[in-house]
Amino acid sequence: MAEAIRVGDRVKIYLDTKFGEKEGWYKGVVFEIDPYSEHRGFYWVELDEAAQSALGTKHISVFNPKNIKLLE
């Protein structure tokens, strides 16, 4: 079982093909988790400076657990 992601954790998030040229993995820090159900939630991530520059945003939310992973 994967380790639970918590506020303050460094993570990488994946943006899929619907983001076009911006598809790929980006790093950041979880700053809030909004529960959706017993097993899922929205992970709010403050992106690293490089990701902010590439995506044009400071924060992003991730719902699909396949698209967020803890950094080691």
Predicted model as a PDB file, atoms N, CA, C, CB and O in Angstrom, pLDDT in the B-factor column:
MODEL        1                                                                  
ATOM      1  N   MET A   1       0.843  -1.183   0.000  1.00 41.00           N  
ATOM      2  CA  MET A   1       0.000   0.000   0.000  1.00 41.00           C  
ATOM      3  C   MET A   1       0.890   1.250   0.000  1.00 41.00           C  
ATOM      4  CB  MET A   1      -0.960  -0.004   1.228  1.00 41.00           C  
ATOM      5  O   MET A   1       1.885   1.305   0.723  1.00 41.00           O  
ATOM      6  N   ALA A   2       0.541   2.219  -0.785  1.00 58.00           N  
ATOM      7  CA  ALA A   2       1.320   3.445  -0.891  1.00 58.00           C  
ATOM      8  C   ALA A   2       1.179   4.269   0.392  1.00 58.00           C  
ATOM      9  CB  ALA A   2       0.871   4.270  -2.119  1.00 58.00           C  
ATOM     10  O   ALA A   2       0.144   4.251   1.059  1.00 58.00           O  
ATOM     11  N   GLU A   3       2.258   4.991   0.710  1.00 72.00           N  
ATOM     12  CA  GLU A   3       2.250   5.851   1.881  1.00 72.00           C  
ATOM     13  C   GLU A   3       1.293   7.018   1.657  1.00 72.00           C  
ATOM     14  CB  GLU A   3       3.671   6.362   2.192  1.00 72.00           C  
ATOM     15  O   GLU A   3       1.200   7.551   0.552  1.00 72.00           O  
ATOM     16  N   ALA A   4       0.588   7.408   2.710  1.00 88.00           N  
ATOM     17  CA  ALA A   4      -0.379   8.501   2.607  1.00 88.00           C  
ATOM     18  C   ALA A   4       0.337   9.828   2.378  1.00 88.00           C  
ATOM     19  CB  ALA A   4      -1.250   8.576   3.875  1.00 88.00           C  
ATOM     20  O   ALA A   4       1.399  10.079   2.948  1.00 88.00           O  
ATOM     21  N   ILE A   5      -0.245  10.658   1.553  1.00 93.00           N  
ATOM     22  CA  ILE A   5       0.285  11.994   1.280  1.00 93.00           C  
ATOM     23  C   ILE A   5      -0.346  12.948   2.288  1.00 93.00           C  
ATOM     24  CB  ILE A   5      -0.009  12.447  -0.206  1.00 93.00           C  
ATOM     25  O   ILE A   5      -1.552  12.918   2.532  1.00 93.00           O  
ATOM     26  N   ARG A   6       0.504  13.796   2.865  1.00 94.00           N  
ATOM     27  CA  ARG A   6       0.045  14.735   3.897  1.00 94.00           C  
ATOM     28  C   ARG A   6       0.440  16.162   3.522  1.00 94.00           C  
ATOM     29  CB  ARG A   6       0.634  14.360   5.284  1.00 94.00           C  
ATOM     30  O   ARG A   6       1.290  16.380   2.659  1.00 94.00           O  
ATOM     31  N   VAL A   7      -0.192  17.124   4.186  1.00 96.00           N  
ATOM     32  CA  VAL A   7       0.179  18.529   4.015  1.00 96.00           C  
ATOM     33  C   VAL A   7       1.655  18.679   4.378  1.00 96.00           C  
ATOM     34  CB  VAL A   7      -0.721  19.472   4.897  1.00 96.00           C  
ATOM     35  O   VAL A   7       2.113  18.154   5.393  1.00 96.00           O  
ATOM     36  N   GLY A   8       2.387  19.400   3.537  1.00 97.00           N  
ATOM     37  CA  GLY A   8       3.812  19.626   3.748  1.00 97.00           C  
ATOM     38  C   GLY A   8       4.709  18.661   2.978  1.00 97.00           C  
ATOM     39  O   GLY A   8       5.917  18.882   2.890  1.00 97.00           O  
ATOM     40  N   ASP A   9       4.138  17.598   2.422  1.00 97.00           N  
ATOM     41  CA  ASP A   9       4.924  16.622   1.669  1.00 97.00           C  
ATOM     42  C   ASP A   9       5.352  17.189   0.315  1.00 97.00           C  
ATOM     43  CB  ASP A   9       4.120  15.330   1.471  1.00 97.00           C  
ATOM     44  O   ASP A   9       4.589  17.889  -0.351  1.00 97.00           O  
ATOM     45  N   ARG A  10       6.597  16.870  -0.081  1.00 98.00           N  
ATOM     46  CA  ARG A  10       7.065  17.191  -1.428  1.00 98.00           C  
ATOM     47  C   ARG A  10       6.553  16.100  -2.354  1.00 98.00           C  
ATOM     48  CB  ARG A  10       8.639  17.309  -1.491  1.00 98.00           C  
ATOM     49  O   ARG A  10       6.696  14.911  -2.073  1.00 98.00           O  
ATOM     50  N   VAL A  11       5.959  16.519  -3.455  1.00 98.00           N  
ATOM     51  CA  VAL A  11       5.343  15.585  -4.393  1.00 98.00           C  
ATOM     52  C   VAL A  11       5.697  15.962  -5.821  1.00 98.00           C  
ATOM     53  CB  VAL A  11       3.819  15.556  -4.211  1.00 98.00           C  
ATOM     54  O   VAL A  11       6.230  17.036  -6.097  1.00 98.00           O  
ATOM     55  N   LYS A  12       5.378  15.031  -6.719  1.00 97.00           N  
ATOM     56  CA  LYS A  12       5.386  15.350  -8.146  1.00 97.00           C  
ATOM     57  C   LYS A  12       3.984  15.030  -8.652  1.00 97.00           C  
ATOM     58  CB  LYS A  12       6.509  14.536  -8.941  1.00 97.00           C  
ATOM     59  O   LYS A  12       3.356  14.058  -8.232  1.00 97.00           O  
ATOM     60  N   ILE A  13       3.520  15.865  -9.553  1.00 97.00           N  
ATOM     61  CA  ILE A  13       2.181  15.689 -10.116  1.00 97.00           C  
ATOM     62  C   ILE A  13       2.298  15.486 -11.614  1.00 97.00           C  
ATOM     63  CB  ILE A  13       1.269  16.908  -9.796  1.00 97.00           C  
ATOM     64  O   ILE A  13       3.234  15.977 -12.246  1.00 97.00           O  
ATOM     65  N   TYR A  14       1.347  14.761 -12.177  1.00 97.00           N  
ATOM     66  CA  TYR A  14       1.371  14.487 -13.610  1.00 97.00           C  
ATOM     67  C   TYR A  14       0.199  15.187 -14.287  1.00 97.00           C  
ATOM     68  CB  TYR A  14       1.326  12.965 -13.881  1.00 97.00           C  
ATOM     69  O   TYR A  14      -0.950  15.051 -13.867  1.00 97.00           O  
ATOM     70  N   LEU A  15       0.506  15.929 -15.331  1.00 96.00           N  
ATOM     71  CA  LEU A  15      -0.511  16.527 -16.193  1.00 96.00           C  
ATOM     72  C   LEU A  15      -0.519  15.718 -17.485  1.00 96.00           C  
ATOM     73  CB  LEU A  15      -0.228  18.066 -16.467  1.00 96.00           C  
ATOM     74  O   LEU A  15       0.515  15.563 -18.135  1.00 96.00           O  
ATOM     75  N   ASP A  16      -1.692  15.203 -17.853  1.00 93.00           N  
ATOM     76  CA  ASP A  16      -1.770  14.292 -19.002  1.00 93.00           C  
ATOM     77  C   ASP A  16      -1.906  15.034 -20.329  1.00 93.00           C  
ATOM     78  CB  ASP A  16      -2.942  13.343 -18.832  1.00 93.00           C  
ATOM     79  O   ASP A  16      -1.736  16.251 -20.393  1.00 93.00           O  
ATOM     80  N   THR A  17      -2.213  14.290 -21.375  1.00 92.00           N  
ATOM     81  CA  THR A  17      -2.228  14.829 -22.735  1.00 92.00           C  
ATOM     82  C   THR A  17      -3.233  15.949 -22.955  1.00 92.00           C  
ATOM     83  CB  THR A  17      -2.511  13.736 -23.693  1.00 92.00           C  
ATOM     84  O   THR A  17      -3.080  16.733 -23.892  1.00 92.00           O  
ATOM     85  N   LYS A  18      -4.251  16.043 -22.119  1.00 91.00           N  
ATOM     86  CA  LYS A  18      -5.206  17.144 -22.310  1.00 91.00           C  
ATOM     87  C   LYS A  18      -4.569  18.506 -22.023  1.00 91.00           C  
ATOM     88  CB  LYS A  18      -6.427  16.944 -21.406  1.00 91.00           C  
ATOM     89  O   LYS A  18      -5.173  19.543 -22.299  1.00 91.00           O  
ATOM     90  N   PHE A  19      -3.343  18.505 -21.466  1.00 90.00           N  
ATOM     91  CA  PHE A  19      -2.604  19.744 -21.231  1.00 90.00           C  
ATOM     92  C   PHE A  19      -1.651  20.057 -22.373  1.00 90.00           C  
ATOM     93  CB  PHE A  19      -1.830  19.656 -19.927  1.00 90.00           C  
ATOM     94  O   PHE A  19      -0.861  20.997 -22.291  1.00 90.00           O  
ATOM     95  N   GLY A  20      -1.729  19.259 -23.447  1.00 91.00           N  
ATOM     96  CA  GLY A  20      -0.938  19.513 -24.653  1.00 91.00           C  
ATOM     97  C   GLY A  20       0.549  19.505 -24.392  1.00 91.00           C  
ATOM     98  O   GLY A  20       1.082  18.555 -23.819  1.00 91.00           O  
ATOM     99  N   GLU A  21       1.226  20.570 -24.816  1.00 93.00           N  
ATOM    100  CA  GLU A  21       2.679  20.676 -24.670  1.00 93.00           C  
ATOM    101  C   GLU A  21       3.125  20.685 -23.214  1.00 93.00           C  
ATOM    102  CB  GLU A  21       3.174  21.925 -25.354  1.00 93.00           C  
ATOM    103  O   GLU A  21       4.298  20.451 -22.925  1.00 93.00           O  
ATOM    104  N   LYS A  22       2.211  20.949 -22.306  1.00 93.00           N  
ATOM    105  CA  LYS A  22       2.553  21.017 -20.884  1.00 93.00           C  
ATOM    106  C   LYS A  22       2.430  19.664 -20.191  1.00 93.00           C  
ATOM    107  CB  LYS A  22       1.666  22.027 -20.186  1.00 93.00           C  
ATOM    108  O   LYS A  22       2.582  19.574 -18.972  1.00 93.00           O  
ATOM    109  N   GLU A  23       2.157  18.615 -20.960  1.00 95.00           N  
ATOM    110  CA  GLU A  23       2.076  17.272 -20.390  1.00 95.00           C  
ATOM    111  C   GLU A  23       3.401  16.921 -19.724  1.00 95.00           C  
ATOM    112  CB  GLU A  23       1.717  16.229 -21.480  1.00 95.00           C  
ATOM    113  O   GLU A  23       4.472  17.226 -20.248  1.00 95.00           O  
ATOM    114  N   GLY A  24       3.313  16.271 -18.554  1.00 96.00           N  
ATOM    115  CA  GLY A  24       4.531  15.823 -17.878  1.00 96.00           C  
ATOM    116  C   GLY A  24       4.406  15.909 -16.372  1.00 96.00           C  
ATOM    117  O   GLY A  24       3.344  16.218 -15.831  1.00 96.00           O  
ATOM    118  N   TRP A  25       5.525  15.625 -15.702  1.00 97.00           N  
ATOM    119  CA  TRP A  25       5.603  15.631 -14.241  1.00 97.00           C  
ATOM    120  C   TRP A  25       6.158  16.965 -13.760  1.00 97.00           C  
ATOM    121  CB  TRP A  25       6.482  14.462 -13.729  1.00 97.00           C  
ATOM    122  O   TRP A  25       7.090  17.512 -14.349  1.00 97.00           O  
ATOM    123  N   TYR A  26       5.567  17.486 -12.672  1.00 97.00           N  
ATOM    124  CA  TYR A  26       5.976  18.750 -12.074  1.00 97.00           C  
ATOM    125  C   TYR A  26       6.062  18.576 -10.560  1.00 97.00           C  
ATOM    126  CB  TYR A  26       4.986  19.893 -12.450  1.00 97.00           C  
ATOM    127  O   TYR A  26       5.300  17.814  -9.965  1.00 97.00           O  
ATOM    128  N   LYS A  27       7.005  19.299  -9.947  1.00 97.00           N  
ATOM    129  CA  LYS A  27       7.229  19.175  -8.507  1.00 97.00           C  
ATOM    130  C   LYS A  27       6.586  20.318  -7.739  1.00 97.00           C  
ATOM    131  CB  LYS A  27       8.720  19.126  -8.208  1.00 97.00           C  
ATOM    132  O   LYS A  27       6.401  21.423  -8.249  1.00 97.00           O  
ATOM    133  N   GLY A  28       6.251  20.004  -6.478  1.00 98.00           N  
ATOM    134  CA  GLY A  28       5.688  21.008  -5.600  1.00 98.00           C  
ATOM    135  C   GLY A  28       5.492  20.460  -4.194  1.00 98.00           C  
ATOM    136  O   GLY A  28       5.994  19.389  -3.852  1.00 98.00           O  
ATOM    137  N   VAL A  29       4.745  21.220  -3.378  1.00 98.00           N  
ATOM    138  CA  VAL A  29       4.487  20.865  -1.978  1.00 98.00           C  
ATOM    139  C   VAL A  29       2.982  20.918  -1.733  1.00 98.00           C  
ATOM    140  CB  VAL A  29       5.248  21.824  -0.997  1.00 98.00           C  
ATOM    141  O   VAL A  29       2.319  21.880  -2.118  1.00 98.00           O  
ATOM    142  N   VAL A  30       2.450  19.886  -1.093  1.00 97.00           N  
ATOM    143  CA  VAL A  30       1.028  19.852  -0.747  1.00 97.00           C  
ATOM    144  C   VAL A  30       0.787  20.872   0.369  1.00 97.00           C  
ATOM    145  CB  VAL A  30       0.579  18.405  -0.305  1.00 97.00           C  
ATOM    146  O   VAL A  30       1.462  20.838   1.398  1.00 97.00           O  
ATOM    147  N   PHE A  31      -0.181  21.783   0.165  1.00 97.00           N  
ATOM    148  CA  PHE A  31      -0.486  22.763   1.202  1.00 97.00           C  
ATOM    149  C   PHE A  31      -1.902  22.617   1.753  1.00 97.00           C  
ATOM    150  CB  PHE A  31      -0.296  24.156   0.659  1.00 97.00           C  
ATOM    151  O   PHE A  31      -2.236  23.240   2.761  1.00 97.00           O  
ATOM    152  N   GLU A  32      -2.736  21.809   1.112  1.00 96.00           N  
ATOM    153  CA  GLU A  32      -4.101  21.591   1.605  1.00 96.00           C  
ATOM    154  C   GLU A  32      -4.647  20.318   0.968  1.00 96.00           C  
ATOM    155  CB  GLU A  32      -5.027  22.819   1.286  1.00 96.00           C  
ATOM    156  O   GLU A  32      -4.321  19.978  -0.169  1.00 96.00           O  
ATOM    157  N   ILE A  33      -5.487  19.625   1.735  1.00 95.00           N  
ATOM    158  CA  ILE A  33      -6.176  18.449   1.214  1.00 95.00           C  
ATOM    159  C   ILE A  33      -7.655  18.623   1.524  1.00 95.00           C  
ATOM    160  CB  ILE A  33      -5.609  17.114   1.834  1.00 95.00           C  
ATOM    161  O   ILE A  33      -8.044  18.707   2.689  1.00 95.00           O  
ATOM    162  N   ASP A  34      -8.478  18.678   0.482  1.00 94.00           N  
ATOM    163  CA  ASP A  34      -9.927  18.794   0.634  1.00 94.00           C  
ATOM    164  C   ASP A  34     -10.535  17.414   0.440  1.00 94.00           C  
ATOM    165  CB  ASP A  34     -10.531  19.823  -0.382  1.00 94.00           C  
ATOM    166  O   ASP A  34     -10.471  16.865  -0.660  1.00 94.00           O  
ATOM    167  N   PRO A  35     -11.127  16.837   1.490  1.00 90.00           N  
ATOM    168  CA  PRO A  35     -11.732  15.511   1.350  1.00 90.00           C  
ATOM    169  C   PRO A  35     -12.891  15.523   0.354  1.00 90.00           C  
ATOM    170  CB  PRO A  35     -12.220  15.009   2.709  1.00 90.00           C  
ATOM    171  O   PRO A  35     -13.679  16.468   0.309  1.00 90.00           O  
ATOM    172  N   TYR A  36     -12.980  14.473  -0.430  1.00 90.00           N  
ATOM    173  CA  TYR A  36     -14.068  14.302  -1.385  1.00 90.00           C  
ATOM    174  C   TYR A  36     -14.942  13.121  -0.963  1.00 90.00           C  
ATOM    175  CB  TYR A  36     -13.514  14.089  -2.818  1.00 90.00           C  
ATOM    176  O   TYR A  36     -16.171  13.186  -0.996  1.00 90.00           O  
ATOM    177  N   SER A  37     -14.275  12.053  -0.570  1.00 88.00           N  
ATOM    178  CA  SER A  37     -14.967  10.872  -0.070  1.00 88.00           C  
ATOM    179  C   SER A  37     -14.072  10.232   0.984  1.00 88.00           C  
ATOM    180  CB  SER A  37     -15.305   9.861  -1.231  1.00 88.00           C  
ATOM    181  O   SER A  37     -13.036  10.793   1.343  1.00 88.00           O  
ATOM    182  N   GLU A  38     -14.455   9.092   1.468  1.00 83.00           N  
ATOM    183  CA  GLU A  38     -13.666   8.410   2.488  1.00 83.00           C  
ATOM    184  C   GLU A  38     -12.273   8.043   1.982  1.00 83.00           C  
ATOM    185  CB  GLU A  38     -14.390   7.161   2.958  1.00 83.00           C  
ATOM    186  O   GLU A  38     -11.328   7.989   2.768  1.00 83.00           O  
ATOM    187  N   HIS A  39     -12.135   7.793   0.696  1.00 82.00           N  
ATOM    188  CA  HIS A  39     -10.885   7.305   0.147  1.00 82.00           C  
ATOM    189  C   HIS A  39     -10.180   8.269  -0.810  1.00 82.00           C  
ATOM    190  CB  HIS A  39     -11.138   6.034  -0.551  1.00 82.00           C  
ATOM    191  O   HIS A  39      -9.060   7.994  -1.239  1.00 82.00           O  
ATOM    192  N   ARG A  40     -10.817   9.395  -1.152  1.00 87.00           N  
ATOM    193  CA  ARG A  40     -10.211  10.317  -2.118  1.00 87.00           C  
ATOM    194  C   ARG A  40     -10.365  11.759  -1.654  1.00 87.00           C  
ATOM    195  CB  ARG A  40     -10.844  10.138  -3.510  1.00 87.00           C  
ATOM    196  O   ARG A  40     -11.230  12.096  -0.846  1.00 87.00           O  
ATOM    197  N   GLY A  41      -9.500  12.581  -2.196  1.00 91.00           N  
ATOM    198  CA  GLY A  41      -9.569  13.999  -1.893  1.00 91.00           C  
ATOM    199  C   GLY A  41      -8.881  14.797  -2.984  1.00 91.00           C  
ATOM    200  O   GLY A  41      -8.236  14.246  -3.876  1.00 91.00           O  
ATOM    201  N   PHE A  42      -9.034  16.111  -2.891  1.00 95.00           N  
ATOM    202  CA  PHE A  42      -8.327  17.023  -3.781  1.00 95.00           C  
ATOM    203  C   PHE A  42      -7.049  17.447  -3.072  1.00 95.00           C  
ATOM    204  CB  PHE A  42      -9.215  18.266  -4.166  1.00 95.00           C  
ATOM    205  O   PHE A  42      -7.093  17.974  -1.960  1.00 95.00           O  
ATOM    206  N   TYR A  43      -5.917  17.217  -3.715  1.00 96.00           N  
ATOM    207  CA  TYR A  43      -4.624  17.620  -3.167  1.00 96.00           C  
ATOM    208  C   TYR A  43      -4.239  18.945  -3.803  1.00 96.00           C  
ATOM    209  CB  TYR A  43      -3.526  16.531  -3.420  1.00 96.00           C  
ATOM    210  O   TYR A  43      -4.049  19.021  -5.017  1.00 96.00           O  
ATOM    211  N   TRP A  44      -4.121  19.990  -2.990  1.00 97.00           N  
ATOM    212  CA  TRP A  44      -3.712  21.295  -3.472  1.00 97.00           C  
ATOM    213  C   TRP A  44      -2.206  21.406  -3.335  1.00 97.00           C  
ATOM    214  CB  TRP A  44      -4.429  22.433  -2.702  1.00 97.00           C  
ATOM    215  O   TRP A  44      -1.651  21.220  -2.252  1.00 97.00           O  
ATOM    216  N   VAL A  45      -1.548  21.715  -4.456  1.00 98.00           N  
ATOM    217  CA  VAL A  45      -0.093  21.719  -4.519  1.00 98.00           C  
ATOM    218  C   VAL A  45       0.395  23.110  -4.912  1.00 98.00           C  
ATOM    219  CB  VAL A  45       0.420  20.654  -5.519  1.00 98.00           C  
ATOM    220  O   VAL A  45      -0.075  23.703  -5.883  1.00 98.00           O  
ATOM    221  N   GLU A  46       1.360  23.617  -4.125  1.00 98.00           N  
ATOM    222  CA  GLU A  46       2.061  24.834  -4.519  1.00 98.00           C  
ATOM    223  C   GLU A  46       3.255  24.383  -5.346  1.00 98.00           C  
ATOM    224  CB  GLU A  46       2.504  25.706  -3.264  1.00 98.00           C  
ATOM    225  O   GLU A  46       4.145  23.694  -4.848  1.00 98.00           O  
ATOM    226  N   LEU A  47       3.263  24.769  -6.584  1.00 97.00           N  
ATOM    227  CA  LEU A  47       4.284  24.316  -7.525  1.00 97.00           C  
ATOM    228  C   LEU A  47       5.625  24.993  -7.278  1.00 97.00           C  
ATOM    229  CB  LEU A  47       3.833  24.575  -8.948  1.00 97.00           C  
ATOM    230  O   LEU A  47       5.681  26.133  -6.817  1.00 97.00           O  
ATOM    231  N   ASP A  48       6.713  24.272  -7.591  1.00 97.00           N  
ATOM    232  CA  ASP A  48       8.054  24.852  -7.560  1.00 97.00           C  
ATOM    233  C   ASP A  48       8.129  25.971  -8.589  1.00 97.00           C  
ATOM    234  CB  ASP A  48       9.142  23.772  -7.835  1.00 97.00           C  
ATOM    235  O   ASP A  48       7.295  26.049  -9.492  1.00 97.00           O  
ATOM    236  N   GLU A  49       9.130  26.840  -8.453  1.00 97.00           N  
ATOM    237  CA  GLU A  49       9.259  27.989  -9.355  1.00 97.00           C  
ATOM    238  C   GLU A  49       9.333  27.588 -10.821  1.00 97.00           C  
ATOM    239  CB  GLU A  49      10.485  28.787  -8.995  1.00 97.00           C  
ATOM    240  O   GLU A  49       8.721  28.236 -11.671  1.00 97.00           O  
ATOM    241  N   ALA A  50      10.072  26.529 -11.127  1.00 95.00           N  
ATOM    242  CA  ALA A  50      10.199  26.094 -12.524  1.00 95.00           C  
ATOM    243  C   ALA A  50       8.840  25.664 -13.074  1.00 95.00           C  
ATOM    244  CB  ALA A  50      11.217  24.931 -12.644  1.00 95.00           C  
ATOM    245  O   ALA A  50       8.510  25.975 -14.219  1.00 95.00           O  
ATOM    246  N   ALA A  51       8.051  24.953 -12.269  1.00 96.00           N  
ATOM    247  CA  ALA A  51       6.725  24.516 -12.707  1.00 96.00           C  
ATOM    248  C   ALA A  51       5.782  25.703 -12.839  1.00 96.00           C  
ATOM    249  CB  ALA A  51       6.145  23.488 -11.726  1.00 96.00           C  
ATOM    250  O   ALA A  51       4.972  25.758 -13.765  1.00 96.00           O  
ATOM    251  N   GLN A  52       5.886  26.657 -11.911  1.00 96.00           N  
ATOM    252  CA  GLN A  52       5.050  27.862 -11.994  1.00 96.00           C  
ATOM    253  C   GLN A  52       5.307  28.604 -13.288  1.00 96.00           C  
ATOM    254  CB  GLN A  52       5.308  28.788 -10.798  1.00 96.00           C  
ATOM    255  O   GLN A  52       4.379  29.059 -13.957  1.00 96.00           O  
ATOM    256  N   SER A  53       6.566  28.721 -13.630  1.00 95.00           N  
ATOM    257  CA  SER A  53       6.956  29.412 -14.859  1.00 95.00           C  
ATOM    258  C   SER A  53       6.427  28.677 -16.091  1.00 95.00           C  
ATOM    259  CB  SER A  53       8.486  29.543 -14.938  1.00 95.00           C  
ATOM    260  O   SER A  53       5.910  29.302 -17.017  1.00 95.00           O  
ATOM    261  N   ALA A  54       6.557  27.356 -16.096  1.00 94.00           N  
ATOM    262  CA  ALA A  54       6.128  26.561 -17.252  1.00 94.00           C  
ATOM    263  C   ALA A  54       4.613  26.545 -17.411  1.00 94.00           C  
ATOM    264  CB  ALA A  54       6.641  25.139 -17.126  1.00 94.00           C  
ATOM    265  O   ALA A  54       4.103  26.550 -18.531  1.00 94.00           O  
ATOM    266  N   LEU A  55       3.888  26.525 -16.283  1.00 94.00           N  
ATOM    267  CA  LEU A  55       2.433  26.375 -16.331  1.00 94.00           C  
ATOM    268  C   LEU A  55       1.672  27.691 -16.189  1.00 94.00           C  
ATOM    269  CB  LEU A  55       1.993  25.436 -15.252  1.00 94.00           C  
ATOM    270  O   LEU A  55       0.488  27.764 -16.517  1.00 94.00           O  
ATOM    271  N   GLY A  56       2.341  28.715 -15.709  1.00 95.00           N  
ATOM    272  CA  GLY A  56       1.680  30.007 -15.550  1.00 95.00           C  
ATOM    273  C   GLY A  56       0.710  30.053 -14.384  1.00 95.00           C  
ATOM    274  O   GLY A  56      -0.227  30.851 -14.391  1.00 95.00           O  
ATOM    275  N   THR A  57       0.921  29.204 -13.375  1.00 95.00           N  
ATOM    276  CA  THR A  57       0.073  29.211 -12.190  1.00 95.00           C  
ATOM    277  C   THR A  57       0.909  28.809 -10.983  1.00 95.00           C  
ATOM    278  CB  THR A  57      -1.143  28.258 -12.364  1.00 95.00           C  
ATOM    279  O   THR A  57       1.904  28.098 -11.122  1.00 95.00           O  
ATOM    280  N   LYS A  58       0.508  29.263  -9.803  1.00 97.00           N  
ATOM    281  CA  LYS A  58       1.247  28.957  -8.574  1.00 97.00           C  
ATOM    282  C   LYS A  58       0.704  27.706  -7.892  1.00 97.00           C  
ATOM    283  CB  LYS A  58       1.187  30.142  -7.609  1.00 97.00           C  
ATOM    284  O   LYS A  58       1.463  26.936  -7.305  1.00 97.00           O  
ATOM    285  N   HIS A  59      -0.615  27.503  -7.970  1.00 97.00           N  
ATOM    286  CA  HIS A  59      -1.272  26.384  -7.293  1.00 97.00           C  
ATOM    287  C   HIS A  59      -2.075  25.553  -8.283  1.00 97.00           C  
ATOM    288  CB  HIS A  59      -2.183  26.892  -6.168  1.00 97.00           C  
ATOM    289  O   HIS A  59      -2.570  26.054  -9.292  1.00 97.00           O  
ATOM    290  N   ILE A  60      -2.187  24.271  -7.964  1.00 96.00           N  
ATOM    291  CA  ILE A  60      -2.990  23.370  -8.793  1.00 96.00           C  
ATOM    292  C   ILE A  60      -3.570  22.299  -7.887  1.00 96.00           C  
ATOM    293  CB  ILE A  60      -2.140  22.734  -9.952  1.00 96.00           C  
ATOM    294  O   ILE A  60      -2.952  21.921  -6.891  1.00 96.00           O  
ATOM    295  N   SER A  61      -4.748  21.810  -8.226  1.00 96.00           N  
ATOM    296  CA  SER A  61      -5.331  20.714  -7.453  1.00 96.00           C  
ATOM    297  C   SER A  61      -5.267  19.433  -8.280  1.00 96.00           C  
ATOM    298  CB  SER A  61      -6.803  21.036  -7.042  1.00 96.00           C  
ATOM    299  O   SER A  61      -5.396  19.448  -9.504  1.00 96.00           O  
ATOM    300  N   VAL A  62      -5.064  18.324  -7.565  1.00 95.00           N  
ATOM    301  CA  VAL A  62      -4.960  17.011  -8.192  1.00 95.00           C  
ATOM    302  C   VAL A  62      -5.979  16.113  -7.523  1.00 95.00           C  
ATOM    303  CB  VAL A  62      -3.510  16.418  -8.075  1.00 95.00           C  
ATOM    304  O   VAL A  62      -6.000  16.002  -6.297  1.00 95.00           O  
ATOM    305  N   PHE A  63      -6.831  15.465  -8.317  1.00 94.00           N  
ATOM    306  CA  PHE A  63      -7.856  14.580  -7.781  1.00 94.00           C  
ATOM    307  C   PHE A  63      -7.508  13.113  -7.990  1.00 94.00           C  
ATOM    308  CB  PHE A  63      -9.193  14.886  -8.420  1.00 94.00           C  
ATOM    309  O   PHE A  63      -7.723  12.292  -7.098  1.00 94.00           O  
ATOM    310  N   ASN A  64      -6.978  12.781  -9.149  1.00 92.00           N  
ATOM    311  CA  ASN A  64      -6.677  11.386  -9.473  1.00 92.00           C  
ATOM    312  C   ASN A  64      -5.412  10.954  -8.734  1.00 92.00           C  
ATOM    313  CB  ASN A  64      -6.508  11.196 -11.009  1.00 92.00           C  
ATOM    314  O   ASN A  64      -4.345  11.523  -8.965  1.00 92.00           O  
ATOM    315  N   PRO A  65      -5.510   9.955  -7.847  1.00 90.00           N  
ATOM    316  CA  PRO A  65      -4.336   9.532  -7.072  1.00 90.00           C  
ATOM    317  C   PRO A  65      -3.201   8.986  -7.936  1.00 90.00           C  
ATOM    318  CB  PRO A  65      -4.743   8.483  -6.072  1.00 90.00           C  
ATOM    319  O   PRO A  65      -2.061   8.927  -7.475  1.00 90.00           O  
ATOM    320  N   LYS A  66      -3.485   8.587  -9.177  1.00 93.00           N  
ATOM    321  CA  LYS A  66      -2.424   8.128 -10.079  1.00 93.00           C  
ATOM    322  C   LYS A  66      -1.545   9.272 -10.549  1.00 93.00           C  
ATOM    323  CB  LYS A  66      -3.024   7.419 -11.279  1.00 93.00           C  
ATOM    324  O   LYS A  66      -0.442   9.053 -11.050  1.00 93.00           O  
ATOM    325  N   ASN A  67      -2.041  10.508 -10.386  1.00 95.00           N  
ATOM    326  CA  ASN A  67      -1.323  11.674 -10.898  1.00 95.00           C  
ATOM    327  C   ASN A  67      -0.562  12.446  -9.825  1.00 95.00           C  
ATOM    328  CB  ASN A  67      -2.285  12.594 -11.575  1.00 95.00           C  
ATOM    329  O   ASN A  67      -0.140  13.578 -10.059  1.00 95.00           O  
ATOM    330  N   ILE A  68      -0.385  11.840  -8.650  1.00 96.00           N  
ATOM    331  CA  ILE A  68       0.399  12.482  -7.595  1.00 96.00           C  
ATOM    332  C   ILE A  68       1.212  11.409  -6.872  1.00 96.00           C  
ATOM    333  CB  ILE A  68      -0.526  13.257  -6.592  1.00 96.00           C  
ATOM    334  O   ILE A  68       0.698  10.349  -6.516  1.00 96.00           O  
ATOM    335  N   LYS A  69       2.507  11.716  -6.664  1.00 96.00           N  
ATOM    336  CA  LYS A  69       3.406  10.755  -6.011  1.00 96.00           C  
ATOM    337  C   LYS A  69       4.330  11.517  -5.064  1.00 96.00           C  
ATOM    338  CB  LYS A  69       4.238   9.941  -7.068  1.00 96.00           C  
ATOM    339  O   LYS A  69       4.737  12.649  -5.326  1.00 96.00           O  
ATOM    340  N   LEU A  70       4.644  10.850  -3.951  1.00 96.00           N  
ATOM    341  CA  LEU A  70       5.608  11.403  -3.011  1.00 96.00           C  
ATOM    342  C   LEU A  70       6.994  11.408  -3.645  1.00 96.00           C  
ATOM    343  CB  LEU A  70       5.612  10.599  -1.690  1.00 96.00           C  
ATOM    344  O   LEU A  70       7.370  10.463  -4.339  1.00 96.00           O  
ATOM    345  N   LEU A  71       7.751  12.477  -3.402  1.00 94.00           N  
ATOM    346  CA  LEU A  71       9.148  12.515  -3.824  1.00 94.00           C  
ATOM    347  C   LEU A  71       9.984  11.856  -2.743  1.00 94.00           C  
ATOM    348  CB  LEU A  71       9.628  13.978  -4.092  1.00 94.00           C  
ATOM    349  O   LEU A  71       9.711  12.008  -1.553  1.00 94.00           O  
ATOM    350  N   GLU A  72      10.985  11.137  -3.157  1.00 79.00           N  
ATOM    351  CA  GLU A  72      11.865  10.459  -2.182  1.00 79.00           C  
ATOM    352  C   GLU A  72      13.075  11.282  -1.879  1.00 79.00           C  
ATOM    353  CB  GLU A  72      12.297   9.097  -2.690  1.00 79.00           C  
ATOM    354  O   GLU A  72      13.919  10.869  -1.084  1.00 79.00           O  
TER     355      GLU A  72                                                      
ENDMDL                                                                          
END                                                                             
